[in-house]
Structure formats: C-alpha cells, structure tokens
Amino acid sequence: MTNPIPQPEGLDSVHLNRRSFLRTGLGGALFLGTVSVTAGLSGCATTPTGRLGAVETRMDARYQFQFLTADDIDLFEALLPAILGSAIPEQPQHRRMAIAGTVERIDAGIHKFGPANQKELRQLFDLLNFGFTRITIARVWSPWPNVTTKQANAFLDRWRSSSIGLFNNGYMALTKISNVAFYGYPENWHLSGYPGPPEWAVKALPQFRNA
Amino acid sequence: MSLTDRIAQGLESGWKVTDGATLTENQTAEADVVIVGTGAGGGTTAEILAKSGLSVILVEEGRLYYQKDFKMDELTSYANLYQEGMSRVTKDGAISILQGRCVGGSTTVNWTSSFRTPDATLNYWAKQFGLDALSPEAMAPWFEGRETRHSVSPWRVDPNLNNDVLRQGCEKLGFSWQVIPRNVKGCWNLGYCGVGCPTNAKQGALTTTIPGALDHNARMYHGLRADRLVMKQGRIDALQATAMASDGITPTNITVTLKARHFVVAASAIGSPGLLLRSDLPDPYERVGKRSFIHPVNASVAQMPERVDPFYGAPQSIYSDEFNFRNGVDGEAGYKLEVPPLHPAMSAGVVPGHGDQQAKNLAGLPWMQSVIALMRDGFHKDSPGGTVSLRDDGSPMLDYPVTDYLWKGLRRAFYTMAEIQFAAGADRVRLMHLDSDWYSSWADAKAAIDGFSMEPHRVRLFTAHQMGGCAMGSNPEESVVNGFGEHHHVSNLSVHDASIFPTSIGANPQLSVYALAARNSVRLAQRLKA
C-alpha cells in the first residue's frame, strides 16, 4: 500500500478516488490499519485516558476511563450535541454533566464489548481523530473541539445517507453506542416516557432490598 | 409466584461451582464427561448425564448471574449477559447478533417463546439430510418431555397491547395467528425476560437443568473460556481452557486442563464451530463453520392512537405463521411474524437515527408498537447461509451475506408488517430502514417500500437465533455430526446445541435444542455406562 490517500486534484476526483478505494473492503481494512499506526506515531493521545482531572475534562474525577483516549472524548463531546439534539438540557452546567455522564457510560459500554469490537472502534475513532483522514474521509475541516453542532450534524447525515457501507456502519456505530448509553440511563428514562420497572414489583422482589 | 432462589440455595448447600476469576494456580480436573457451554444444550446434557450417575464437568465462558443480579436494568444486563456486551455483529457489521453469554446461555436472556420444530422442517431434514429418525412422530415424546421439564404451555394471560396489535391486524386481514407457548412457571407478566427474569419464573437452563445437574454432583466452572480440544491417538484427550477475570472479558494467565472420556460441545452456533476450528479437528470435507443460519430479522415500528406501553407485559404472546411455509418448505423465502418488547436502550439502538428527530421518536415510546419478521433461511439453494471463521486472536466471527432470495423475502415482510399495523389502526408506521420516513397510510408505506434499496446497513437487520455450523446429517461429506450429534470423525466428541441444525427451523429454537439434546444425551449416557 504505497499511497493510500490520492492527492487532491479537485474535489470531484478526490471524491471519486476515495469512494472507489473504500468500496473495496480490503482497501478499507488495510487503510484503517495504516491510519491507526500513523496516528500513533504522530503523537495523538492514543492511550486510554485513565483518570482525568475534573478541571481539564469537566467530568467526575473519580471515573477511570478504560478505553476512550483524550482525543476520543473530544470527538464525542463534539458529536453528542448533534446525536442527542434537544434531548440534552440547554443550561450549560446541566448540559456539560449530561454529556460527561454519557461519555463515561460509552466508555464503560465499550470496555464490555471485548477486544474484537474494541479494535474495530479504535480504527473508526483513529480515522476520525487523525487530522488528515478527518478532513479527507469524514470531510470535517476543523479539529473536533472547534466543530459546531451544525457541522457535526452534517457529518452524521453524510455518513447516514452515503452509499458506502463502511460509512453507514460508522454512522450506526457512533449513534447506536451514544443513544443506548443516553436513553438507557435511568435519569433519562423520562425522555422516552418510560417509568422504569413497575414500582410494585420492585417493592416485592428480594434483590432490590438493601443488604 | 416463585421467590425461592435455587441458585442461592444450591451454592449455600455446597454445589461444586468454581468462578474462574478466583483461580490463582493452573490446574487439572477430570470427569467422565466435559460439557462446553451451559445453555439449552449444555444444561440438558449435564442433567441427564449427571442423573445417570456419570461425573460431569460444565465449562462456561460467561459468568454466573442469577436473581440477585436481575434488576430489570437494560444497561447492566446488556453489558453482562450478552455476547460482546451486546455489540456482537456479523463481519460487515450489517446484522446485530443478540446472543447470551452467561450461565444458562441464551435461555437466560430469551423472551421465553417455546416451539416444537415445525413438522415441515423435520420432514425436510429427513428427506435432504438422511435424518429419517427425526420424524415428527419420533420426536414427539422428546418435545413432550422437555415441555414438561421446562413448564412450556400456551400463555393464558391476555396479550399486552403490543402483541394484540399483531393479532388485531391479522384478524382484519384474514391472516392466521396463534398464542405463543412460553417456558414460564408463576410468571408475573412483567416483561423483563430479555434482561434476566427477576422472579425465577422463566424455566430456562439456569433455573432447571443446571441446578438439576449440580444437585447430582456435576461440577461447573464459570468465567472459564474453552480454548482447544487436544487430541491424542485419535481421540480427544483434554480441553484446555483459560480463566477469565471478573469483568467477564479479560483473560487471566491461569489455564485449566480438563480431561474426560467423552466431550460434549454446546457452545452455540458461533462458539461451537469456533472451538472445533481452533482445535484443528479432522474436517476432511471442510464442513465446520459452514451453513450457519440466523433467521434474519427485519422490523417495523408503528405509532398507535392509544398508549401501548410496549415495555410492560409478557414480551411475546402472539405469532403468525401465515407467511412461514406459504410457498412450501423450499419455495420463496417464508417468515414468521412476532412482536419484540421495546425498552428505552434497545429502542434507542434499534430505531436508526439521531438528533431532534430521534428524541421525538423516542418520546413516543409509550405509543410505539413493533412487529418483527424472522426469515426462514437455509431451505433454498439461494440461501446457503453464512460462515463462522476465526479472527486473528482465535475468537469466532460470523460472516453472513444476505442473498437476493432473502432480500426479496425481507421486502415482502416489510409490506406485510406495515399492512398489519395499519389494519390494526396505526396512526403512522416506520420501517427499520435508513431511508424510511413515517408514513400515515398503507398506500404511502407501500409506495415507499417499493422504492427501498434492499442492501446491507440500509435495511436494519438482527438475529436472535443462531443455528448451524456443525450440521448433522447421514453423509459425512455434507455434515459434521450424525443424527445423534456424534462427530463423524472423532469418536469421543458430540455436539449438542443448535449448531447441529442443517438449516434454520422457522421457529424460536430453544425447545428444539432441548429435545435433541435430551434424545442425544440419553443415548450417550447408555453408551458411556455400557
């Protein structure tokens, strides 16, 4: 694989070259593999975040990240306002907490996916985090911390409606993991009109009584 | 109403249960029979063999979860009870695989629907694969026996509205429908079967055959991953296994070697071929991992005028076989119609979308109803199934290409589901397809479905039933095991799960696995005690 990214000669030709390249599954897989290595070498923050200070990340400092890197967190902080839309609060502090909590649950969920699917997600996130492919493949010009909700939405819509299966797959992976982590969280159940398990059953069952 | 927890009682009374995560030294153990997997097949086998006086060791990669862990919460249950934390998909990512990984296997997280293998399927197996001994008449006593063991009977409580919509629509359109038999005893009609039954009403392997086996001196390791079957002088000598940490996914450096006279593999239609492939067992006609079937599922969601509350009530109680065998057993693709429960996390993951539109969709959950169609794959030459192969790290992966034959069936199913929902009074209907809108009339929905591109990813596809990959048959050139699940080429190996199905079956598979495993275990016990 000597030159995985064709040099842009014009928007159309980049579009075409990229499209035909990614259509071949093999090209896609090798390409993503190359990106991961390159991203690591160019010094992206590629190790799991561990514990970040609450000041740096505006998050609960007690949570220990097991998979998401600092770059991944930037990615989700940019995408979640678009993915969750009007479901997250407008008030800035509550909004930050909603996003931070969802990011933590996304991390916990990915940890339980196990190594095989973690590897797939690592490739996807690296592609989106590595500047060059973020621009040429995802067509997101700004680094994620500078991406507006409108731009994030446009990116998601592009991947959703694309005829390239790999992009559809990426769209579903990003939205599924976010939607599940958000709407599945008891504090957000009211957003889907779900009252939770029936109160009478919770009262009657032994596993809900405190030891 | 049953609040007696057999697992808690059994553990207290001294059951031989070992958590792999607690092991600190490599070790070896030995028994008459080692059984890999504690699901529908493994549990049935273990109980029958243990009761016959044989010493049995059960090996389960997942962990032991039971009533104390079942708090009707999606996020914890999906992470702990399902393969790959509910992220398992086919190779191209186009089909979501719902499969259990815990003691009891998929029977711990299924929706309790229990059907005998359809007569047409058994007759097809006899004709195509030389399985004459599996006729409906021959199998009847085995189905009866397992129906008793697992308390299977048609659900007598009124269907929840989610299910009744299917019934109403079928009635209006003249489609046949029936009540679903469920393997429950003293069910509280709560609807949380899919996240672990909180009341012990569900009679899956966890509450029946696993306790039965452990009561009869069987030994069970959970958190122990079966790596390889090692052969010596033409027979399997031992199973090598790796202990898993308590997170359920990180291997430790502890290995356990299990020796036995006979080995039974019941690790699911993905796990069993995986184990056989890793073990490099004789497979002269390269049959292992081939002809893997999944009952591909597509779905439709409706917004009803009244509150449905699709998250409450027995999740599945009505089905329709109107379209299952309509074109004969091997004609155009047939499908079974059922209803899935809709809880918030699952719904948020299944309805494809994001942003304000998604928030609006999900806010409507209490008025949402859904119908699913399960394609009966494997009965036509253009439905050859998928392939299980190994990833670099040895874990199994399913590649399932959806053929034109199946796409045609899936499109027909979209029409059927939408028509039924409108007939039942839906305000609007939306198909689970990336290009689907909400449609306010059957005519609009029909026109839209006409134009859908039926392609991977665009059509949202699921599977809750994994079958095949270690097919049974009389001809070793076309199968891995014989009609008794006995491996054609390895004398002390049997396969006792759904991986032995030579095609899919056209019904939820747990009862079929129970019945075949029971029949095959009785024979195995006789052989081993002779």
Interface residues (C-beta under 8 A of the other chain):
Chain A: G25 A82 I83 L84 G85 S86 A87 R105 A108 G109 I110 H111 K112 F113 G114 P115 A116 N117 E120 N153 L156 R160 S161 G165 N168 N169 M172 A173 T175 K176 S178 N179 V180 A181 F182 Y183 G184 Y185 P186 N188 W189 L191 S192 G193 Y194 P197 P198 A201 V202 L205 P206 Q207 F208
Chain B: L3 D5 Q67 K68 D69 F70 K71 M72 D73 E74 L75 Y78 A79 N80 E84 G85 S87 R88 V89 D92 G93 A94 W188 L190 Y192 P198 T199 D247 G248 I249 F311 Y312 H343 P344 A345 M346 S347 A348 G349 P352 G353 H354 G355 D356 Q357 Q358 A359 L362 A363 G364 L365 P366 R391 D393 S395 M397 L434 E455 P456 H457 R458
